[in-house]
Amino acid sequence: MQERIESLFGTAQPGWVPPADLCELPDRYILTVELPGLTREEVSLDYQDNTVILRGKRPGQTCCPERYQQLERGQGNFSRAFRFGEAIAHDRITADLADGVLTVVIPKAADDATPLPIR
């Protein structure tokens, strides 16, 4: 059960966990992750064993070095992994970071077992 939940929502590593949504369409998945204040250089996207791995780091806050009264915004390293139960076309994955939201389009692999239409 835990493996199924992690495959649906992704796994997290120590650090902070940016919120993510994963939508499945007939031909692709769309992953959106909230990363306000981060630049493209602070985020990396990798693929391994049918898993998309998102890593990055949000620099620590410097506005209040003495003592925080409240600290809710995640900082430091983060890592999320999203495993897919069916083959994906990892060579066609695209990503865009705009307005603090990373959008990753993950195409499903074409089903080679589908017979060609007779002409």
Contacts in CASP RR format, 6 or more apart in sequence:
PFRMAT RR
TARGET T0000
AUTHOR 0000-0000-0000
METHOD contacts of the structure
MODEL  1
MQERIESLFGTAQPGWVPPADLCELPDRYILTVELPGLTREEVSLDYQDN
TVILRGKRPGQTCCPERYQQLERGQGNFSRAFRFGEAIAHDRITADLADG
VLTVVIPKAADDATPLPIR
6 83 0 8 1.000
7 82 0 8 1.000
7 83 0 8 1.000
7 84 0 8 1.000
7 85 0 8 1.000
8 22 0 8 1.000
9 20 0 8 1.000
9 22 0 8 1.000
10 20 0 8 1.000
10 22 0 8 1.000
10 80 0 8 1.000
10 81 0 8 1.000
10 82 0 8 1.000
10 83 0 8 1.000
11 80 0 8 1.000
11 81 0 8 1.000
11 83 0 8 1.000
12 78 0 8 1.000
12 79 0 8 1.000
12 80 0 8 1.000
13 77 0 8 1.000
13 78 0 8 1.000
13 79 0 8 1.000
13 80 0 8 1.000
13 81 0 8 1.000
14 77 0 8 1.000
15 74 0 8 1.000
15 76 0 8 1.000
15 77 0 8 1.000
15 78 0 8 1.000
15 79 0 8 1.000
16 58 0 8 1.000
16 74 0 8 1.000
16 75 0 8 1.000
16 76 0 8 1.000
16 78 0 8 1.000
17 78 0 8 1.000
17 80 0 8 1.000
18 33 0 8 1.000
18 34 0 8 1.000
18 35 0 8 1.000
18 78 0 8 1.000
18 80 0 8 1.000
19 33 0 8 1.000
19 34 0 8 1.000
20 31 0 8 1.000
20 32 0 8 1.000
20 33 0 8 1.000
20 34 0 8 1.000
20 80 0 8 1.000
20 82 0 8 1.000
21 31 0 8 1.000
21 32 0 8 1.000
21 33 0 8 1.000
22 29 0 8 1.000
22 30 0 8 1.000
22 31 0 8 1.000
22 82 0 8 1.000
23 29 0 8 1.000
23 30 0 8 1.000
23 31 0 8 1.000
23 32 0 8 1.000
27 107 0 8 1.000
27 108 0 8 1.000
28 105 0 8 1.000
28 106 0 8 1.000
28 107 0 8 1.000
28 108 0 8 1.000
29 84 0 8 1.000
29 88 0 8 1.000
29 105 0 8 1.000
29 106 0 8 1.000
29 108 0 8 1.000
30 103 0 8 1.000
30 104 0 8 1.000
30 105 0 8 1.000
30 106 0 8 1.000
31 52 0 8 1.000
31 82 0 8 1.000
31 102 0 8 1.000
31 103 0 8 1.000
31 104 0 8 1.000
31 106 0 8 1.000
32 101 0 8 1.000
32 102 0 8 1.000
32 103 0 8 1.000
32 104 0 8 1.000
33 54 0 8 1.000
33 80 0 8 1.000
33 101 0 8 1.000
33 102 0 8 1.000
33 104 0 8 1.000
34 100 0 8 1.000
34 101 0 8 1.000
35 43 0 8 1.000
35 58 0 8 1.000
35 97 0 8 1.000
35 100 0 8 1.000
35 101 0 8 1.000
35 102 0 8 1.000
36 100 0 8 1.000
37 58 0 8 1.000
37 100 0 8 1.000
38 56 0 8 1.000
38 58 0 8 1.000
38 97 0 8 1.000
38 100 0 8 1.000
39 97 0 8 1.000
40 97 0 8 1.000
42 56 0 8 1.000
42 57 0 8 1.000
42 58 0 8 1.000
42 59 0 8 1.000
43 54 0 8 1.000
43 55 0 8 1.000
43 56 0 8 1.000
43 97 0 8 1.000
43 102 0 8 1.000
44 54 0 8 1.000
44 55 0 8 1.000
44 56 0 8 1.000
45 52 0 8 1.000
45 53 0 8 1.000
45 54 0 8 1.000
45 93 0 8 1.000
45 95 0 8 1.000
45 104 0 8 1.000
46 52 0 8 1.000
46 53 0 8 1.000
46 55 0 8 1.000
47 53 0 8 1.000
47 90 0 8 1.000
47 93 0 8 1.000
49 83 0 8 1.000
50 83 0 8 1.000
50 84 0 8 1.000
50 85 0 8 1.000
50 87 0 8 1.000
50 88 0 8 1.000
51 81 0 8 1.000
51 82 0 8 1.000
51 83 0 8 1.000
51 84 0 8 1.000
52 81 0 8 1.000
52 82 0 8 1.000
52 84 0 8 1.000
52 88 0 8 1.000
52 90 0 8 1.000
52 93 0 8 1.000
52 104 0 8 1.000
52 106 0 8 1.000
53 79 0 8 1.000
53 80 0 8 1.000
53 81 0 8 1.000
53 82 0 8 1.000
54 78 0 8 1.000
54 79 0 8 1.000
54 80 0 8 1.000
54 81 0 8 1.000
54 82 0 8 1.000
54 102 0 8 1.000
54 104 0 8 1.000
55 77 0 8 1.000
55 78 0 8 1.000
55 79 0 8 1.000
55 80 0 8 1.000
56 77 0 8 1.000
56 78 0 8 1.000
56 79 0 8 1.000
57 76 0 8 1.000
57 77 0 8 1.000
57 78 0 8 1.000
58 73 0 8 1.000
58 74 0 8 1.000
58 75 0 8 1.000
58 76 0 8 1.000
58 78 0 8 1.000
59 75 0 8 1.000
59 76 0 8 1.000
60 75 0 8 1.000
60 76 0 8 1.000
61 68 0 8 1.000
61 71 0 8 1.000
61 73 0 8 1.000
61 75 0 8 1.000
84 106 0 8 1.000
86 108 0 8 1.000
86 109 0 8 1.000
87 108 0 8 1.000
87 109 0 8 1.000
88 106 0 8 1.000
88 107 0 8 1.000
88 108 0 8 1.000
88 109 0 8 1.000
89 106 0 8 1.000
89 107 0 8 1.000
89 108 0 8 1.000
89 109 0 8 1.000
89 110 0 8 1.000
92 107 0 8 1.000
93 104 0 8 1.000
93 105 0 8 1.000
93 106 0 8 1.000
93 107 0 8 1.000
94 104 0 8 1.000
94 105 0 8 1.000
95 102 0 8 1.000
95 103 0 8 1.000
95 104 0 8 1.000
95 105 0 8 1.000
96 102 0 8 1.000
96 103 0 8 1.000
97 103 0 8 1.000
END
